[in-house]
Every structure is written in structure tokens, then in C-alpha cells.
């Protein structure tokens, strides 16, 4: 029964696309973050996207949230604000 199920392209194709998408995104992020061990693990292990999802969710370096400068914190903005008055 399982061999017959895997011979049907409409079952295999979505699984391959799912794995390729998550693996590609996970590999890209691991390479970008210079995390060699995660890159090799995701490259070698076929887990239907589970390993890349775990990496992307829990093991990515935290990036600081961007802050917008207020007129009182930026010297250029403060100087231009003073001139406008």
C-alpha cells in the first residue's frame, strides 16, 4: 500500500515542494547567519520541513527591532526643528 501511494505524483509533488521551500529558506538563513552546523544538518537530513521550521522558529539569532528616532533624540532633527520655529 505505501509503495502505491508514493507512485502517485499528486501525493509526492506537494511533499517535495513543501520540503524544498522550507529547506531552501532554512539553508539561506543559516548561511546568512554563519551557522555552519545548522546548514549541514538541514542539507543532509530530509525531515519534510520539520528541521528547518524548528531552526527558523527557535534557533535564529535575535535581531533588534528597528527604532524610529524622535525629534528630541536626533541632533539633526532637533536642529531643523529649532530652525523651523
C-alpha positions in Angstrom: 0.0 0.0 0.0 2.7 2.7 0.9 4.6 2.0 -2.4 1.4 2.6 -4.4 0.8 5.8 -2.5 4.3 7.1 -3.3 3.9 6.3 -7.0 1.1 8.8 -7.3 2.6 12.1 -8.4 -0.1 14.3 -6.9 0.8 13.0 -3.4 4.6 13.2 -3.8 4.8 16.6 -5.6 3.3 18.7 -2.8 5.5 17.0 -0.2 8.6 17.7 -2.4 7.6 21.3 -2.8 6.9 21.7 0.9 10.3 20.2 1.8 12.2 22.3 -0.9 10.6 25.5 0.2 11.3 25.2 3.9 14.8 23.7 3.3 15.8 26.4 0.9 14.6 29.2 3.3 16.3 27.5 6.3 19.5 27.0 4.4 19.6 30.6 3.2 19.0 31.9 6.8 21.6 29.5 8.3 24.2 30.6 5.7 23.4 34.2 6.2 23.8 33.9 9.9 27.1 31.8 9.5 25.7 28.8 11.4 27.6 26.0 9.7 26.3 23.1 11.8 22.7 24.0 11.2 23.4 24.4 7.5 25.0 20.9 7.2 22.2 19.3 9.3 19.5 20.8 7.2 21.3 19.9 4.0 21.7 16.2 5.0 18.5 15.5 6.9 15.2 15.1 5.0 12.5 15.8 7.5 9.6 17.2 5.4 10.4 20.7 6.6 10.4 19.9 10.3 14.1 20.6 11.0 14.1 24.0 9.0 10.9 25.1 10.8 12.5 24.2 14.2 15.6 26.2 13.3 13.7 29.2 12.0 11.4 29.3 15.0 13.8 28.6 17.9 17.5 28.8 16.9 17.8 32.1 14.9 19.8 34.9 16.4 17.5 37.6 17.8 17.6 40.8 15.7 16.9 44.0 17.5 13.7 45.8 16.5 14.2 48.9 14.4 13.5 52.1 16.3 12.4 55.4 14.8 14.3 58.5 16.0 12.2 61.1 17.8 12.8 64.8 17.1 14.4 65.2 20.5 16.9 62.3 20.2 18.4 63.2 16.9 20.7 66.2 16.7 20.0 66.9 13.0 16.2 66.6 13.5 16.5 68.7 16.7 18.4 71.4 14.8 16.0 71.5 12.0 13.1 71.6 14.4 14.6 74.6 16.2 15.1 76.5 12.9 11.5 75.9 11.9 10.2 77.8 15.0 
